[in-house]
Amino acid sequence: MRTSPLFMAFLYLSMGVAFTFIAAQAAEESVWNTTTVILAIVATFNIAVAIRLYNLHNKLKQSQKK
């Protein structure tokens, strides 16, 4: 059984939100420490993948209607 792109987009979006929350909690004195920056980068990639998967879901849905 294949996993739908919409489910995977939801998973990546939730991971992105979780990494953003962890990065906000890890910011002690400054936002520019290594841990915070790495977590923010990972969150950015996760959210970008979620957007791409959602767009793929919409394209597949449109192609099935035709």
PDBQT receptor file of N, H, CA, C and O in Angstrom, charges set to zero:
ATOM      1  N   MET A   1       0.835  -1.172   0.000  1.00  0.00    +0.000 N 
ATOM      2  CA  MET A   1       0.000   0.000   0.000  1.00  0.00    +0.000 C 
ATOM      3  C   MET A   1       0.888   1.245   0.000  1.00  0.00    +0.000 C 
ATOM      4  O   MET A   1       1.857   1.331   0.754  1.00  0.00    +0.000 OA
ATOM      5  N   ARG A   2       0.544   2.198  -0.849  1.00  0.00    +0.000 N 
ATOM      6  H   ARG A   2      -0.243   2.128  -1.462  1.00  0.00    +0.000 HD
ATOM      7  CA  ARG A   2       1.323   3.421  -0.960  1.00  0.00    +0.000 C 
ATOM      8  C   ARG A   2       0.766   4.501  -0.047  1.00  0.00    +0.000 C 
ATOM      9  O   ARG A   2      -0.439   4.587   0.189  1.00  0.00    +0.000 OA
ATOM     10  N   THR A   3       1.666   5.309   0.450  1.00  0.00    +0.000 N 
ATOM     11  H   THR A   3       2.644   5.239   0.258  1.00  0.00    +0.000 HD
ATOM     12  CA  THR A   3       1.266   6.422   1.315  1.00  0.00    +0.000 C 
ATOM     13  C   THR A   3       0.915   7.623   0.452  1.00  0.00    +0.000 C 
ATOM     14  O   THR A   3       1.627   7.934  -0.502  1.00  0.00    +0.000 OA
ATOM     15  N   SER A   4      -0.166   8.292   0.779  1.00  0.00    +0.000 N 
ATOM     16  H   SER A   4      -0.745   8.040   1.555  1.00  0.00    +0.000 HD
ATOM     17  CA  SER A   4      -0.611   9.428  -0.024  1.00  0.00    +0.000 C 
ATOM     18  C   SER A   4       0.276  10.644   0.240  1.00  0.00    +0.000 C 
ATOM     19  O   SER A   4       0.789  10.808   1.347  1.00  0.00    +0.000 OA
ATOM     20  N   PRO A   5       0.460  11.495  -0.769  1.00  0.00    +0.000 N 
ATOM     21  CA  PRO A   5       1.261  12.702  -0.573  1.00  0.00    +0.000 C 
ATOM     22  C   PRO A   5       0.654  13.656   0.466  1.00  0.00    +0.000 C 
ATOM     23  O   PRO A   5       1.383  14.393   1.130  1.00  0.00    +0.000 OA
ATOM     24  N   LEU A   6      -0.668  13.642   0.605  1.00  0.00    +0.000 N 
ATOM     25  H   LEU A   6      -1.260  13.043   0.066  1.00  0.00    +0.000 HD
ATOM     26  CA  LEU A   6      -1.310  14.520   1.580  1.00  0.00    +0.000 C 
ATOM     27  C   LEU A   6      -0.946  14.103   3.008  1.00  0.00    +0.000 C 
ATOM     28  O   LEU A   6      -0.679  14.954   3.857  1.00  0.00    +0.000 OA
ATOM     29  N   PHE A   7      -0.934  12.805   3.267  1.00  0.00    +0.000 N 
ATOM     30  H   PHE A   7      -1.150  12.113   2.577  1.00  0.00    +0.000 HD
ATOM     31  CA  PHE A   7      -0.542  12.314   4.590  1.00  0.00    +0.000 C 
ATOM     32  C   PHE A   7       0.924  12.640   4.875  1.00  0.00    +0.000 C 
ATOM     33  O   PHE A   7       1.268  13.065   5.978  1.00  0.00    +0.000 OA
ATOM     34  N   MET A   8       1.780  12.440   3.880  1.00  0.00    +0.000 N 
ATOM     35  H   MET A   8       1.501  12.094   2.984  1.00  0.00    +0.000 HD
ATOM     36  CA  MET A   8       3.199  12.743   4.065  1.00  0.00    +0.000 C 
ATOM     37  C   MET A   8       3.413  14.243   4.262  1.00  0.00    +0.000 C 
ATOM     38  O   MET A   8       4.281  14.645   5.038  1.00  0.00    +0.000 OA
ATOM     39  N   ALA A   9       2.626  15.082   3.563  1.00  0.00    +0.000 N 
ATOM     40  H   ALA A   9       1.921  14.756   2.933  1.00  0.00    +0.000 HD
ATOM     41  CA  ALA A   9       2.727  16.532   3.747  1.00  0.00    +0.000 C 
ATOM     42  C   ALA A   9       2.346  16.905   5.172  1.00  0.00    +0.000 C 
ATOM     43  O   ALA A   9       2.995  17.749   5.788  1.00  0.00    +0.000 OA
ATOM     44  N   PHE A  10       1.306  16.287   5.695  1.00  0.00    +0.000 N 
ATOM     45  H   PHE A  10       0.778  15.600   5.194  1.00  0.00    +0.000 HD
ATOM     46  CA  PHE A  10       0.909  16.547   7.070  1.00  0.00    +0.000 C 
ATOM     47  C   PHE A  10       2.003  16.126   8.045  1.00  0.00    +0.000 C 
ATOM     48  O   PHE A  10       2.269  16.831   9.018  1.00  0.00    +0.000 OA
ATOM     49  N   LEU A  11       2.635  14.992   7.795  1.00  0.00    +0.000 N 
ATOM     50  H   LEU A  11       2.420  14.419   7.004  1.00  0.00    +0.000 HD
ATOM     51  CA  LEU A  11       3.712  14.518   8.656  1.00  0.00    +0.000 C 
ATOM     52  C   LEU A  11       4.894  15.487   8.640  1.00  0.00    +0.000 C 
ATOM     53  O   LEU A  11       5.411  15.854   9.695  1.00  0.00    +0.000 OA
ATOM     54  N   TYR A  12       5.321  15.902   7.443  1.00  0.00    +0.000 N 
ATOM     55  H   TYR A  12       4.900  15.604   6.586  1.00  0.00    +0.000 HD
ATOM     56  CA  TYR A  12       6.451  16.823   7.336  1.00  0.00    +0.000 C 
ATOM     57  C   TYR A  12       6.118  18.184   7.940  1.00  0.00    +0.000 C 
ATOM     58  O   TYR A  12       6.976  18.817   8.556  1.00  0.00    +0.000 OA
ATOM     59  N   LEU A  13       4.890  18.631   7.770  1.00  0.00    +0.000 N 
ATOM     60  H   LEU A  13       4.193  18.117   7.270  1.00  0.00    +0.000 HD
ATOM     61  CA  LEU A  13       4.497  19.911   8.361  1.00  0.00    +0.000 C 
ATOM     62  C   LEU A  13       4.519  19.839   9.884  1.00  0.00    +0.000 C 
ATOM     63  O   LEU A  13       4.977  20.768  10.550  1.00  0.00    +0.000 OA
ATOM     64  N   SER A  14       4.027  18.742  10.424  1.00  0.00    +0.000 N 
ATOM     65  H   SER A  14       3.655  17.987   9.882  1.00  0.00    +0.000 HD
ATOM     66  CA  SER A  14       4.042  18.603  11.884  1.00  0.00    +0.000 C 
ATOM     67  C   SER A  14       5.471  18.493  12.410  1.00  0.00    +0.000 C 
ATOM     68  O   SER A  14       5.773  19.020  13.481  1.00  0.00    +0.000 OA
ATOM     69  N   MET A  15       6.353  17.816  11.677  1.00  0.00    +0.000 N 
ATOM     70  H   MET A  15       6.107  17.387  10.807  1.00  0.00    +0.000 HD
ATOM     71  CA  MET A  15       7.757  17.773  12.097  1.00  0.00    +0.000 C 
ATOM     72  C   MET A  15       8.398  19.152  12.016  1.00  0.00    +0.000 C 
ATOM     73  O   MET A  15       9.200  19.513  12.877  1.00  0.00    +0.000 OA
ATOM     74  N   GLY A  16       8.053  19.924  10.993  1.00  0.00    +0.000 N 
ATOM     75  H   GLY A  16       7.401  19.631  10.293  1.00  0.00    +0.000 HD
ATOM     76  CA  GLY A  16       8.575  21.276  10.872  1.00  0.00    +0.000 C 
ATOM     77  C   GLY A  16       8.130  22.167  12.011  1.00  0.00    +0.000 C 
ATOM     78  O   GLY A  16       8.914  22.959  12.533  1.00  0.00    +0.000 OA
ATOM     79  N   VAL A  17       6.869  22.036  12.398  1.00  0.00    +0.000 N 
ATOM     80  H   VAL A  17       6.233  21.392  11.974  1.00  0.00    +0.000 HD
ATOM     81  CA  VAL A  17       6.361  22.813  13.529  1.00  0.00    +0.000 C 
ATOM     82  C   VAL A  17       7.060  22.368  14.818  1.00  0.00    +0.000 C 
ATOM     83  O   VAL A  17       7.410  23.198  15.657  1.00  0.00    +0.000 OA
ATOM     84  N   ALA A  18       7.257  21.070  14.967  1.00  0.00    +0.000 N 
ATOM     85  H   ALA A  18       6.972  20.396  14.286  1.00  0.00    +0.000 HD
ATOM     86  CA  ALA A  18       7.929  20.567  16.168  1.00  0.00    +0.000 C 
ATOM     87  C   ALA A  18       9.371  21.073  16.237  1.00  0.00    +0.000 C 
ATOM     88  O   ALA A  18       9.824  21.496  17.301  1.00  0.00    +0.000 OA
ATOM     89  N   PHE A  19      10.095  21.034  15.117  1.00  0.00    +0.000 N 
ATOM     90  H   PHE A  19       9.727  20.691  14.253  1.00  0.00    +0.000 HD
ATOM     91  CA  PHE A  19      11.472  21.532  15.116  1.00  0.00    +0.000 C 
ATOM     92  C   PHE A  19      11.514  23.031  15.371  1.00  0.00    +0.000 C 
ATOM     93  O   PHE A  19      12.442  23.517  16.018  1.00  0.00    +0.000 OA
ATOM     94  N   THR A  20      10.533  23.770  14.880  1.00  0.00    +0.000 N 
ATOM     95  H   THR A  20       9.779  23.375  14.355  1.00  0.00    +0.000 HD
ATOM     96  CA  THR A  20      10.473  25.207  15.164  1.00  0.00    +0.000 C 
ATOM     97  C   THR A  20      10.250  25.451  16.650  1.00  0.00    +0.000 C 
ATOM     98  O   THR A  20      10.882  26.325  17.243  1.00  0.00    +0.000 OA
ATOM     99  N   PHE A  21       9.362  24.686  17.240  1.00  0.00    +0.000 N 
ATOM    100  H   PHE A  21       8.849  23.976  16.758  1.00  0.00    +0.000 HD
ATOM    101  CA  PHE A  21       9.109  24.824  18.673  1.00  0.00    +0.000 C 
ATOM    102  C   PHE A  21      10.360  24.483  19.484  1.00  0.00    +0.000 C 
ATOM    103  O   PHE A  21      10.700  25.196  20.428  1.00  0.00    +0.000 OA
ATOM    104  N   ILE A  22      11.043  23.403  19.123  1.00  0.00    +0.000 N 
ATOM    105  H   ILE A  22      10.767  22.824  18.356  1.00  0.00    +0.000 HD
ATOM    106  CA  ILE A  22      12.257  23.012  19.837  1.00  0.00    +0.000 C 
ATOM    107  C   ILE A  22      13.343  24.074  19.668  1.00  0.00    +0.000 C 
ATOM    108  O   ILE A  22      14.076  24.371  20.612  1.00  0.00    +0.000 OA
ATOM    109  N   ALA A  23      13.447  24.645  18.465  1.00  0.00    +0.000 N 
ATOM    110  H   ALA A  23      12.852  24.404  17.699  1.00  0.00    +0.000 HD
ATOM    111  CA  ALA A  23      14.438  25.701  18.232  1.00  0.00    +0.000 C 
ATOM    112  C   ALA A  23      14.126  26.929  19.074  1.00  0.00    +0.000 C 
ATOM    113  O   ALA A  23      15.040  27.573  19.588  1.00  0.00    +0.000 OA
ATOM    114  N   ALA A  24      12.856  27.260  19.220  1.00  0.00    +0.000 N 
ATOM    115  H   ALA A  24      12.114  26.736  18.802  1.00  0.00    +0.000 HD
ATOM    116  CA  ALA A  24      12.485  28.411  20.042  1.00  0.00    +0.000 C 
ATOM    117  C   ALA A  24      12.796  28.151  21.514  1.00  0.00    +0.000 C 
ATOM    118  O   ALA A  24      13.181  29.065  22.242  1.00  0.00    +0.000 OA
ATOM    119  N   GLN A  25      12.630  26.917  21.942  1.00  0.00    +0.000 N 
ATOM    120  H   GLN A  25      12.317  26.174  21.350  1.00  0.00    +0.000 HD
ATOM    121  CA  GLN A  25      12.948  26.574  23.319  1.00  0.00    +0.000 C 
ATOM    122  C   GLN A  25      14.449  26.504  23.565  1.00  0.00    +0.000 C 
ATOM    123  O   GLN A  25      14.902  26.740  24.685  1.00  0.00    +0.000 OA
ATOM    124  N   ALA A  26      15.228  26.181  22.532  1.00  0.00    +0.000 N 
ATOM    125  H   ALA A  26      14.861  25.989  21.622  1.00  0.00    +0.000 HD
ATOM    126  CA  ALA A  26      16.674  26.047  22.669  1.00  0.00    +0.000 C 
ATOM    127  C   ALA A  26      17.387  27.395  22.659  1.00  0.00    +0.000 C 
ATOM    128  O   ALA A  26      18.558  27.469  23.032  1.00  0.00    +0.000 OA
ATOM    129  N   ALA A  27      16.718  28.443  22.248  1.00  0.00    +0.000 N 
ATOM    130  H   ALA A  27      15.767  28.383  21.946  1.00  0.00    +0.000 HD
ATOM    131  CA  ALA A  27      17.333  29.769  22.214  1.00  0.00    +0.000 C 
ATOM    132  C   ALA A  27      17.468  30.284  23.640  1.00  0.00    +0.000 C 
ATOM    133  O   ALA A  27      16.481  30.655  24.275  1.00  0.00    +0.000 OA
ATOM    134  N   GLU A  28      18.689  30.303  24.130  1.00  0.00    +0.000 N 
ATOM    135  H   GLU A  28      19.491  30.002  23.615  1.00  0.00    +0.000 HD
ATOM    136  CA  GLU A  28      18.925  30.728  25.509  1.00  0.00    +0.000 C 
ATOM    137  C   GLU A  28      19.256  32.218  25.556  1.00  0.00    +0.000 C 
ATOM    138  O   GLU A  28      18.402  33.039  25.893  1.00  0.00    +0.000 OA
ATOM    139  N   GLU A  29      20.475  32.556  25.223  1.00  0.00    +0.000 N 
ATOM    140  H   GLU A  29      21.169  31.889  24.950  1.00  0.00    +0.000 HD
ATOM    141  CA  GLU A  29      20.889  33.952  25.247  1.00  0.00    +0.000 C 
ATOM    142  C   GLU A  29      20.608  34.635  23.916  1.00  0.00    +0.000 C 
ATOM    143  O   GLU A  29      20.133  35.769  23.863  1.00  0.00    +0.000 OA
ATOM    144  N   SER A  30      20.913  33.920  22.852  1.00  0.00    +0.000 N 
ATOM    145  H   SER A  30      21.299  32.998  22.895  1.00  0.00    +0.000 HD
ATOM    146  CA  SER A  30      20.798  34.495  21.522  1.00  0.00    +0.000 C 
ATOM    147  C   SER A  30      20.148  33.476  20.593  1.00  0.00    +0.000 C 
ATOM    148  O   SER A  30      20.165  32.273  20.853  1.00  0.00    +0.000 OA
ATOM    149  N   VAL A  31      19.590  33.973  19.530  1.00  0.00    +0.000 N 
ATOM    150  H   VAL A  31      19.576  34.951  19.318  1.00  0.00    +0.000 HD
ATOM    151  CA  VAL A  31      18.989  33.087  18.534  1.00  0.00    +0.000 C 
ATOM    152  C   VAL A  31      20.072  32.477  17.645  1.00  0.00    +0.000 C 
ATOM    153  O   VAL A  31      19.825  31.481  16.965  1.00  0.00    +0.000 OA
ATOM    154  N   TRP A  32      21.245  33.054  17.644  1.00  0.00    +0.000 N 
ATOM    155  H   TRP A  32      21.445  33.864  18.196  1.00  0.00    +0.000 HD
ATOM    156  CA  TRP A  32      22.276  32.658  16.700  1.00  0.00    +0.000 C 
ATOM    157  C   TRP A  32      23.235  31.592  17.227  1.00  0.00    +0.000 C 
ATOM    158  O   TRP A  32      24.361  31.498  16.740  1.00  0.00    +0.000 OA
ATOM    159  N   ASN A  33      22.824  30.795  18.199  1.00  0.00    +0.000 N 
ATOM    160  H   ASN A  33      21.908  30.871  18.594  1.00  0.00    +0.000 HD
ATOM    161  CA  ASN A  33      23.696  29.691  18.586  1.00  0.00    +0.000 C 
ATOM    162  C   ASN A  33      23.512  28.527  17.611  1.00  0.00    +0.000 C 
ATOM    163  O   ASN A  33      22.527  28.472  16.874  1.00  0.00    +0.000 OA
ATOM    164  N   THR A  34      24.451  27.617  17.618  1.00  0.00    +0.000 N 
ATOM    165  H   THR A  34      25.251  27.661  18.217  1.00  0.00    +0.000 HD
ATOM    166  CA  THR A  34      24.489  26.546  16.615  1.00  0.00    +0.000 C 
ATOM    167  C   THR A  34      23.253  25.654  16.656  1.00  0.00    +0.000 C 
ATOM    168  O   THR A  34      22.698  25.309  15.612  1.00  0.00    +0.000 OA
ATOM    169  N   THR A  35      22.831  25.289  17.833  1.00  0.00    +0.000 N 
ATOM    170  H   THR A  35      23.282  25.569  18.680  1.00  0.00    +0.000 HD
ATOM    171  CA  THR A  35      21.681  24.388  17.961  1.00  0.00    +0.000 C 
ATOM    172  C   THR A  35      20.419  25.006  17.369  1.00  0.00    +0.000 C 
ATOM    173  O   THR A  35      19.677  24.345  16.644  1.00  0.00    +0.000 OA
ATOM    174  N   THR A  36      20.184  26.265  17.679  1.00  0.00    +0.000 N 
ATOM    175  H   THR A  36      20.787  26.803  18.268  1.00  0.00    +0.000 HD
ATOM    176  CA  THR A  36      18.984  26.933  17.187  1.00  0.00    +0.000 C 
ATOM    177  C   THR A  36      18.997  27.069  15.671  1.00  0.00    +0.000 C 
ATOM    178  O   THR A  36      17.976  26.866  15.013  1.00  0.00    +0.000 OA
ATOM    179  N   VAL A  37      20.147  27.409  15.124  1.00  0.00    +0.000 N 
ATOM    180  H   VAL A  37      20.977  27.573  15.658  1.00  0.00    +0.000 HD
ATOM    181  CA  VAL A  37      20.249  27.583  13.672  1.00  0.00    +0.000 C 
ATOM    182  C   VAL A  37      20.038  26.250  12.953  1.00  0.00    +0.000 C 
ATOM    183  O   VAL A  37      19.332  26.199  11.946  1.00  0.00    +0.000 OA
ATOM    184  N   ILE A  38      20.638  25.182  13.455  1.00  0.00    +0.000 N 
ATOM    185  H   ILE A  38      21.212  25.224  14.273  1.00  0.00    +0.000 HD
ATOM    186  CA  ILE A  38      20.480  23.869  12.817  1.00  0.00    +0.000 C 
ATOM    187  C   ILE A  38      19.021  23.409  12.888  1.00  0.00    +0.000 C 
ATOM    188  O   ILE A  38      18.483  22.902  11.903  1.00  0.00    +0.000 OA
ATOM    189  N   LEU A  39      18.389  23.582  14.033  1.00  0.00    +0.000 N 
ATOM    190  H   LEU A  39      18.826  23.994  14.832  1.00  0.00    +0.000 HD
ATOM    191  CA  LEU A  39      16.984  23.192  14.158  1.00  0.00    +0.000 C 
ATOM    192  C   LEU A  39      16.088  24.027  13.250  1.00  0.00    +0.000 C 
ATOM    193  O   LEU A  39      15.123  23.511  12.686  1.00  0.00    +0.000 OA
ATOM    194  N   ALA A  40      16.398  25.303  13.107  1.00  0.00    +0.000 N 
ATOM    195  H   ALA A  40      17.182  25.723  13.566  1.00  0.00    +0.000 HD
ATOM    196  CA  ALA A  40      15.598  26.164  12.220  1.00  0.00    +0.000 C 
ATOM    197  C   ALA A  40      15.779  25.752  10.757  1.00  0.00    +0.000 C 
ATOM    198  O   ALA A  40      14.822  25.785   9.983  1.00  0.00    +0.000 OA
ATOM    199  N   ILE A  41      16.983  25.369  10.378  1.00  0.00    +0.000 N 
ATOM    200  H   ILE A  41      17.760  25.341  11.006  1.00  0.00    +0.000 HD
ATOM    201  CA  ILE A  41      17.228  24.914   8.999  1.00  0.00    +0.000 C 
ATOM    202  C   ILE A  41      16.462  23.619   8.718  1.00  0.00    +0.000 C 
ATOM    203  O   ILE A  41      15.844  23.473   7.663  1.00  0.00    +0.000 OA
ATOM    204  N   VAL A  42      16.505  22.690   9.658  1.00  0.00    +0.000 N 
ATOM    205  H   VAL A  42      17.006  22.808  10.515  1.00  0.00    +0.000 HD
ATOM    206  CA  VAL A  42      15.766  21.428   9.491  1.00  0.00    +0.000 C 
ATOM    207  C   VAL A  42      14.266  21.706   9.396  1.00  0.00    +0.000 C 
ATOM    208  O   VAL A  42      13.573  21.096   8.581  1.00  0.00    +0.000 OA
ATOM    209  N   ALA A  43      13.766  22.618  10.219  1.00  0.00    +0.000 N 
ATOM    210  H   ALA A  43      14.329  23.113  10.881  1.00  0.00    +0.000 HD
ATOM    211  CA  ALA A  43      12.344  22.973  10.172  1.00  0.00    +0.000 C 
ATOM    212  C   ALA A  43      11.984  23.582   8.824  1.00  0.00    +0.000 C 
ATOM    213  O   ALA A  43      10.921  23.291   8.275  1.00  0.00    +0.000 OA
ATOM    214  N   THR A  44      12.862  24.428   8.287  1.00  0.00    +0.000 N 
ATOM    215  H   THR A  44      13.726  24.664   8.733  1.00  0.00    +0.000 HD
ATOM    216  CA  THR A  44      12.611  25.043   6.990  1.00  0.00    +0.000 C 
ATOM    217  C   THR A  44      12.526  23.998   5.890  1.00  0.00    +0.000 C 
ATOM    218  O   THR A  44      11.628  24.052   5.050  1.00  0.00    +0.000 OA
ATOM    219  N   PHE A  45      13.455  23.047   5.889  1.00  0.00    +0.000 N 
ATOM    220  H   PHE A  45      14.184  23.003   6.571  1.00  0.00    +0.000 HD
ATOM    221  CA  PHE A  45      13.417  21.990   4.876  1.00  0.00    +0.000 C 
ATOM    222  C   PHE A  45      12.159  21.139   5.011  1.00  0.00    +0.000 C 
ATOM    223  O   PHE A  45      11.551  20.772   4.005  1.00  0.00    +0.000 OA
ATOM    224  N   ASN A  46      11.764  20.825   6.234  1.00  0.00    +0.000 N 
ATOM    225  H   ASN A  46      12.257  21.124   7.050  1.00  0.00    +0.000 HD
ATOM    226  CA  ASN A  46      10.552  20.023   6.432  1.00  0.00    +0.000 C 
ATOM    227  C   ASN A  46       9.308  20.746   5.930  1.00  0.00    +0.000 C 
ATOM    228  O   ASN A  46       8.455  20.136   5.286  1.00  0.00    +0.000 OA
ATOM    229  N   ILE A  47       9.199  22.020   6.213  1.00  0.00    +0.000 N 
ATOM    230  H   ILE A  47       9.893  22.516   6.735  1.00  0.00    +0.000 HD
ATOM    231  CA  ILE A  47       8.037  22.779   5.764  1.00  0.00    +0.000 C 
ATOM    232  C   ILE A  47       8.042  22.922   4.242  1.00  0.00    +0.000 C 
ATOM    233  O   ILE A  47       6.984  22.876   3.614  1.00  0.00    +0.000 OA
ATOM    234  N   ALA A  48       9.222  23.095   3.647  1.00  0.00    +0.000 N 
ATOM    235  H   ALA A  48      10.081  23.132   4.157  1.00  0.00    +0.000 HD
ATOM    236  CA  ALA A  48       9.311  23.178   2.179  1.00  0.00    +0.000 C 
ATOM    237  C   ALA A  48       8.887  21.864   1.530  1.00  0.00    +0.000 C 
ATOM    238  O   ALA A  48       8.185  21.872   0.518  1.00  0.00    +0.000 OA
ATOM    239  N   VAL A  49       9.301  20.749   2.095  1.00  0.00    +0.000 N 
ATOM    240  H   VAL A  49       9.871  20.743   2.917  1.00  0.00    +0.000 HD
ATOM    241  CA  VAL A  49       8.898  19.444   1.555  1.00  0.00    +0.000 C 
ATOM    242  C   VAL A  49       7.396  19.256   1.714  1.00  0.00    +0.000 C 
ATOM    243  O   VAL A  49       6.748  18.690   0.833  1.00  0.00    +0.000 OA
ATOM    244  N   ALA A  50       6.839  19.720   2.816  1.00  0.00    +0.000 N 
ATOM    245  H   ALA A  50       7.366  20.179   3.531  1.00  0.00    +0.000 HD
ATOM    246  CA  ALA A  50       5.390  19.612   3.027  1.00  0.00    +0.000 C 
ATOM    247  C   ALA A  50       4.626  20.399   1.972  1.00  0.00    +0.000 C 
ATOM    248  O   ALA A  50       3.608  19.929   1.464  1.00  0.00    +0.000 OA
ATOM    249  N   ILE A  51       5.105  21.586   1.639  1.00  0.00    +0.000 N 
ATOM    250  H   ILE A  51       5.932  21.968   2.052  1.00  0.00    +0.000 HD
ATOM    251  CA  ILE A  51       4.448  22.396   0.608  1.00  0.00    +0.000 C 
ATOM    252  C   ILE A  51       4.534  21.705  -0.748  1.00  0.00    +0.000 C 
ATOM    253  O   ILE A  51       3.559  21.689  -1.500  1.00  0.00    +0.000 OA
ATOM    254  N   ARG A  52       5.692  21.135  -1.064  1.00  0.00    +0.000 N 
ATOM    255  H   ARG A  52       6.484  21.147  -0.453  1.00  0.00    +0.000 HD
ATOM    256  CA  ARG A  52       5.844  20.434  -2.351  1.00  0.00    +0.000 C 
ATOM    257  C   ARG A  52       4.947  19.210  -2.423  1.00  0.00    +0.000 C 
ATOM    258  O   ARG A  52       4.357  18.935  -3.468  1.00  0.00    +0.000 OA
ATOM    259  N   LEU A  53       4.839  18.475  -1.330  1.00  0.00    +0.000 N 
ATOM    260  H   LEU A  53       5.318  18.698  -0.481  1.00  0.00    +0.000 HD
ATOM    261  CA  LEU A  53       3.965  17.294  -1.324  1.00  0.00    +0.000 C 
ATOM    262  C   LEU A  53       2.497  17.677  -1.435  1.00  0.00    +0.000 C 
ATOM    263  O   LEU A  53       1.720  16.971  -2.079  1.00  0.00    +0.000 OA
ATOM    264  N   TYR A  54       2.110  18.782  -0.819  1.00  0.00    +0.000 N 
ATOM    265  H   TYR A  54       2.741  19.355  -0.296  1.00  0.00    +0.000 HD
ATOM    266  CA  TYR A  54       0.730  19.251  -0.947  1.00  0.00    +0.000 C 
ATOM    267  C   TYR A  54       0.430  19.653  -2.390  1.00  0.00    +0.000 C 
ATOM    268  O   TYR A  54      -0.648  19.360  -2.907  1.00  0.00    +0.000 OA
ATOM    269  N   ASN A  55       1.383  20.323  -3.037  1.00  0.00    +0.000 N 
ATOM    270  H   ASN A  55       2.259  20.560  -2.616  1.00  0.00    +0.000 HD
ATOM    271  CA  ASN A  55       1.210  20.675  -4.450  1.00  0.00    +0.000 C 
ATOM    272  C   ASN A  55       1.120  19.430  -5.324  1.00  0.00    +0.000 C 
ATOM    273  O   ASN A  55       0.337  19.392  -6.273  1.00  0.00    +0.000 OA
ATOM    274  N   LEU A  56       1.917  18.415  -5.008  1.00  0.00    +0.000 N 
ATOM    275  H   LEU A  56       2.553  18.447  -4.237  1.00  0.00    +0.000 HD
ATOM    276  CA  LEU A  56       1.843  17.155  -5.742  1.00  0.00    +0.000 C 
ATOM    277  C   LEU A  56       0.482  16.508  -5.556  1.00  0.00    +0.000 C 
ATOM    278  O   LEU A  56      -0.088  15.978  -6.510  1.00  0.00    +0.000 OA
ATOM    279  N   HIS A  57      -0.041  16.544  -4.349  1.00  0.00    +0.000 N 
ATOM    280  H   HIS A  57       0.422  16.974  -3.574  1.00  0.00    +0.000 HD
ATOM    281  CA  HIS A  57      -1.371  15.997  -4.085  1.00  0.00    +0.000 C 
ATOM    282  C   HIS A  57      -2.423  16.696  -4.944  1.00  0.00    +0.000 C 
ATOM    283  O   HIS A  57      -3.289  16.045  -5.528  1.00  0.00    +0.000 OA
ATOM    284  N   ASN A  58      -2.342  18.026  -5.016  1.00  0.00    +0.000 N 
ATOM    285  H   ASN A  58      -1.639  18.555  -4.541  1.00  0.00    +0.000 HD
ATOM    286  CA  ASN A  58      -3.308  18.769  -5.833  1.00  0.00    +0.000 C 
ATOM    287  C   ASN A  58      -3.176  18.437  -7.314  1.00  0.00    +0.000 C 
ATOM    288  O   ASN A  58      -4.187  18.312  -8.005  1.00  0.00    +0.000 OA
ATOM    289  N   LYS A  59      -1.950  18.292  -7.816  1.00  0.00    +0.000 N 
ATOM    290  H   LYS A  59      -1.129  18.394  -7.255  1.00  0.00    +0.000 HD
ATOM    291  CA  LYS A  59      -1.754  17.942  -9.229  1.00  0.00    +0.000 C 
ATOM    292  C   LYS A  59      -2.281  16.546  -9.535  1.00  0.00    +0.000 C 
ATOM    293  O   LYS A  59      -2.905  16.331 -10.575  1.00  0.00    +0.000 OA
ATOM    294  N   LEU A  60      -2.035  15.597  -8.636  1.00  0.00    +0.000 N 
ATOM    295  H   LEU A  60      -1.529  15.772  -7.792  1.00  0.00    +0.000 HD
ATOM    296  CA  LEU A  60      -2.557  14.249  -8.848  1.00  0.00    +0.000 C 
ATOM    297  C   LEU A  60      -4.078  14.234  -8.811  1.00  0.00    +0.000 C 
ATOM    298  O   LEU A  60      -4.715  13.513  -9.579  1.00  0.00    +0.000 OA
ATOM    299  N   LYS A  61      -4.650  15.015  -7.933  1.00  0.00    +0.000 N 
ATOM    300  H   LYS A  61      -4.132  15.600  -7.309  1.00  0.00    +0.000 HD
ATOM    301  CA  LYS A  61      -6.102  15.094  -7.827  1.00  0.00    +0.000 C 
ATOM    302  C   LYS A  61      -6.710  15.695  -9.091  1.00  0.00    +0.000 C 
ATOM    303  O   LYS A  61      -7.749  15.234  -9.562  1.00  0.00    +0.000 OA
ATOM    304  N   GLN A  62      -6.064  16.724  -9.640  1.00  0.00    +0.000 N 
ATOM    305  H   GLN A  62      -5.219  17.099  -9.258  1.00  0.00    +0.000 HD
ATOM    306  CA  GLN A  62      -6.559  17.340 -10.868  1.00  0.00    +0.000 C 
ATOM    307  C   GLN A  62      -6.416  16.406 -12.063  1.00  0.00    +0.000 C 
ATOM    308  O   GLN A  62      -7.289  16.370 -12.929  1.00  0.00    +0.000 OA
ATOM    309  N   SER A  63      -5.324  15.652 -12.115  1.00  0.00    +0.000 N 
ATOM    310  H   SER A  63      -4.615  15.681 -11.411  1.00  0.00    +0.000 HD
ATOM    311  CA  SER A  63      -5.128  14.751 -13.247  1.00  0.00    +0.000 C 
ATOM    312  C   SER A  63      -6.100  13.578 -13.209  1.00  0.00    +0.000 C 
ATOM    313  O   SER A  63      -6.436  13.028 -14.258  1.00  0.00    +0.000 OA
ATOM    314  N   GLN A  64      -6.553  13.186 -12.034  1.00  0.00    +0.000 N 
ATOM    315  H   GLN A  64      -6.280  13.633 -11.182  1.00  0.00    +0.000 HD
ATOM    316  CA  GLN A  64      -7.520  12.098 -11.929  1.00  0.00    +0.000 C 
ATOM    317  C   GLN A  64      -8.922  12.560 -12.323  1.00  0.00    +0.000 C 
ATOM    318  O   GLN A  64      -9.750  11.741 -12.723  1.00  0.00    +0.000 OA
ATOM    319  N   LYS A  65      -9.197  13.853 -12.216  1.00  0.00    +0.000 N 
ATOM    320  H   LYS A  65      -8.524  14.519 -11.891  1.00  0.00    +0.000 HD
ATOM    321  CA  LYS A  65     -10.510  14.370 -12.602  1.00  0.00    +0.000 C 
ATOM    322  C   LYS A  65     -10.680  14.388 -14.110  1.00  0.00    +0.000 C 
ATOM    323  O   LYS A  65     -11.803  14.265 -14.599  1.00  0.00    +0.000 OA
ATOM    324  N   LYS A  66      -9.597  14.539 -14.861  1.00  0.00    +0.000 N 
ATOM    325  H   LYS A  66      -8.685  14.639 -14.464  1.00  0.00    +0.000 HD
ATOM    326  CA  LYS A  66      -9.683  14.644 -16.321  1.00  0.00    +0.000 C 
ATOM    327  C   LYS A  66      -9.887  13.319 -16.971  1.00  0.00    +0.000 C 
ATOM    328  O   LYS A  66      -9.979  13.239 -18.196  1.00  0.00    +0.000 OA
TER     329      LYS A  66
